Amino acid sequence: NPLCRNILNKFMDEESADIIFEVEHKSDQGGNPSKKARISPTMFYVHRLILQDGAPILAQFCKPGRDPCQVSITDVGPDIFQQALYYVYGGKLSDKSLRSHAKDFIDAADKYGIVSLKLKAEAYYVESTKLDIDNIVDNLLYAESKNCALLKEAVMDFIVKNGDDIMGKVSFDNVPGSVVTDLLAAMGRSKRKDDDSSDASGGFNTMRVADLRRMLSEKGLDVDGSREAMIALL
């Protein structure tokens, strides 16, 4: 598609850009975390029009009327920021990068409103993460904080499947009570191996997150939300 190619060719085009992001980078010096080596920020030349659709929250960092607008970014590293922008411009990220930096992409995409990248990175994280009794609470809390319904579903499935091994060994004191709904959904799926997702009156409650997202996408609705939020939209 010539249009897609032309947009991608505008990536990091300094001449036509109307936003400049200065992404800070600090590294430890001499192994002492209290001493930081100050490195000059990496400059990214971006177009507001492209960000408005692909990364709307990031676009809001710079108000119209200031061209070029200069914004400092301090909470995302240059490498992840560059790859996230490249994705917004239509570029394809490698499987290796998505798998090895999945959480970094989730964090950045969640922060800047790059929904499709967030969901893609979440899928890679779920696929590449081996859940066990030592990490299920951390993963559950992370899923809750980032609204990662797919990861939360994976954790709940693990809990239902390994309940006997988990009981008495894992503390859920810090887990919010709102996850009970997701736990009940996982228990329902466990009992209903042949879930009839076409039954809207009861099927939604135990339907897989991937299926809920697919149905929302087909209707042009928001796919980045909790299980309850997605069901409410349907």
Protein Blocks (a to p, Z undefined) as FASTA:
>chain_A
ZZlmmmmmmgoplklpcbdcdddddddehhiakbccddddddddddfklmmmmmmmlmmm
pcghiacdddddfkbcfklmmmmmmmmnopacdfklmmmmmmmmmmmmmmnopaklmmmm
mmmmmmmpccdfklmmmmmmmmmmnopaklmmmmmmmmmmmmmmmgopaccklpcfklmm
mmmmmmmmmmmmbacfklmklmmmmgcfklmmmmmmmnopafbdcfklmmmmZZ
